[in-house]
Amino acid sequence: MQTTKIILLNGVGSSGKTSLARALQAASKDVFLHVQMDAFLAMLPTRYLDDPDGFTFVSSTVEGKDVVSIHSGPVAQRAMLGMRHAIVALASEGNNLIVDEVLLGDEKNDYARLFEPFQLITVGVHCPLQVLEQRERQRGDRLVGLARWQYDKVHTGMTYGVTVNTSEATPEECAQVVLRALSS
Ligand SMILES: Nc1ncnc2c1ncn2[C@@H]1O[C@H](COP(=O)(O)OP(=O)(O)OP(=O)(O)O)[C@@H](O)[C@H]1O
């Protein structure tokens, strides 16, 4: 096994992955690159963020609550597959990584296989739905209802090295929990 470290943060949108990643970068003596899915989404032509070949966001109301489902077409799927292989290429060159992800389906198995050669710790980033929806409303740049749709999917079938609850601890406190788990 290579000594390159990968911290895989998995959590619903607004659960606090970016904040935790930044706190981890600040607190760790090792250098970690923060790999954000958003950076790869930004590579797509903007029109593919609302296109059946790219991503589509479908709003509905279920039992009086807003729900926004995400669907990906072939262009989006190819970009995301490419992202996973790009992440492996970064790690293969010895870059320690914090990978910030919302794992919704088959890519969970893909990551487990691709990350096998590295020192991997998977982190479940949890937060109650009520708090997530409050954050979505406060942020203003996120659709309210994304978290509700993702909530049951993200952690299904995952086994974590460590979990954090961002409604009960600051990003800095969560980072210490993760770094302790990584060094144990
Ligand atoms: N531990 C925490 N305690 C309190 N608030 C937090 C915590 N972590 C994150 N937040 C707040 O929650 C919001 C979302 O945080 P952040 O951007 O880190 O989430 P994210 O999971 O990366 O979101 P997305 O997947 O949508 O990019 C921000 O307003 C942030 O300040």
Ligand as a Chemical Component Dictionary entry (heavy atoms), coordinates in Angstrom:
data_LIG
# 
_chem_comp.id                   LIG 
_chem_comp.type                 NON-POLYMER 
_chem_comp.pdbx_formal_charge   0 
_chem_comp.three_letter_code    LIG 
# 
loop_
_chem_comp_atom.comp_id 
_chem_comp_atom.atom_id 
_chem_comp_atom.alt_atom_id 
_chem_comp_atom.type_symbol 
_chem_comp_atom.charge 
_chem_comp_atom.model_Cartn_x 
_chem_comp_atom.model_Cartn_y 
_chem_comp_atom.model_Cartn_z 
_chem_comp_atom.pdbx_ordinal 
LIG N1  N1  N 0 -19.593 22.409 12.058 1  
LIG C1  C1  C 0 -20.410 23.385 11.663 2  
LIG N2  N2  N 0 -21.123 24.067 12.565 3  
LIG C2  C2  C 0 -21.979 25.053 12.189 4  
LIG N3  N3  N 0 -22.186 25.429 10.892 5  
LIG C3  C3  C 0 -21.508 24.786 9.959  6  
LIG C4  C4  C 0 -20.586 23.731 10.288 7  
LIG N4  N4  N 0 -20.058 23.258 9.142  8  
LIG C5  C5  C 0 -20.618 23.990 8.145  9  
LIG N5  N5  N 0 -21.469 24.901 8.628  10 
LIG C6  C6  C 0 -22.257 25.869 7.830  11 
LIG O1  O1  O 0 -23.095 25.130 6.951  12 
LIG C7  C7  C 0 -23.121 25.724 5.653  13 
LIG C8  C8  C 0 -22.646 24.716 4.623  14 
LIG O2  O2  O 0 -21.286 24.404 4.897  15 
LIG P1  P1  P 0 -20.309 23.807 3.795  16 
LIG O3  O3  O 0 -20.225 24.719 2.624  17 
LIG O4  O4  O 0 -19.062 23.482 4.510  18 
LIG O5  O5  O 0 -21.112 22.503 3.406  19 
LIG P2  P2  P 0 -20.898 21.479 2.194  20 
LIG O6  O6  O 0 -21.232 20.139 2.708  21 
LIG O7  O7  O 0 -19.526 21.655 1.614  22 
LIG O8  O8  O 0 -21.979 21.991 1.173  23 
LIG P3  P3  P 0 -22.146 21.688 -0.406 24 
LIG O9  O9  O 0 -22.057 20.208 -0.592 25 
LIG O10 O10 O 0 -23.507 22.232 -0.696 26 
LIG O11 O11 O 0 -21.053 22.440 -1.116 27 
LIG C9  C9  C 0 -22.234 26.981 5.735  28 
LIG O12 O12 O 0 -23.067 28.074 5.958  29 
LIG C10 C10 C 0 -21.353 26.714 6.947  30 
LIG O13 O13 O 0 -20.956 27.901 7.597  31 
# 
loop_
_chem_comp_bond.comp_id 
_chem_comp_bond.atom_id_1 
_chem_comp_bond.atom_id_2 
_chem_comp_bond.value_order 
_chem_comp_bond.pdbx_ordinal 
LIG N1  C1  SING 1  
LIG C1  N2  SING 2  
LIG C1  C4  DOUB 3  
LIG N2  C2  DOUB 4  
LIG C2  N3  SING 5  
LIG N3  C3  DOUB 6  
LIG C3  C4  SING 7  
LIG C3  N5  SING 8  
LIG C4  N4  SING 9  
LIG N4  C5  DOUB 10 
LIG C5  N5  SING 11 
LIG N5  C6  SING 12 
LIG C6  O1  SING 13 
LIG C6  C10 SING 14 
LIG O1  C7  SING 15 
LIG C7  C8  SING 16 
LIG C7  C9  SING 17 
LIG C8  O2  SING 18 
LIG O2  P1  SING 19 
LIG P1  O3  DOUB 20 
LIG P1  O4  SING 21 
LIG P1  O5  SING 22 
LIG O5  P2  SING 23 
LIG P2  O6  DOUB 24 
LIG P2  O7  SING 25 
LIG P2  O8  SING 26 
LIG O8  P3  SING 27 
LIG P3  O9  DOUB 28 
LIG P3  O10 SING 29 
LIG P3  O11 SING 30 
LIG C9  O12 SING 31 
LIG C9  C10 SING 32 
LIG C10 O13 SING 33 
# 
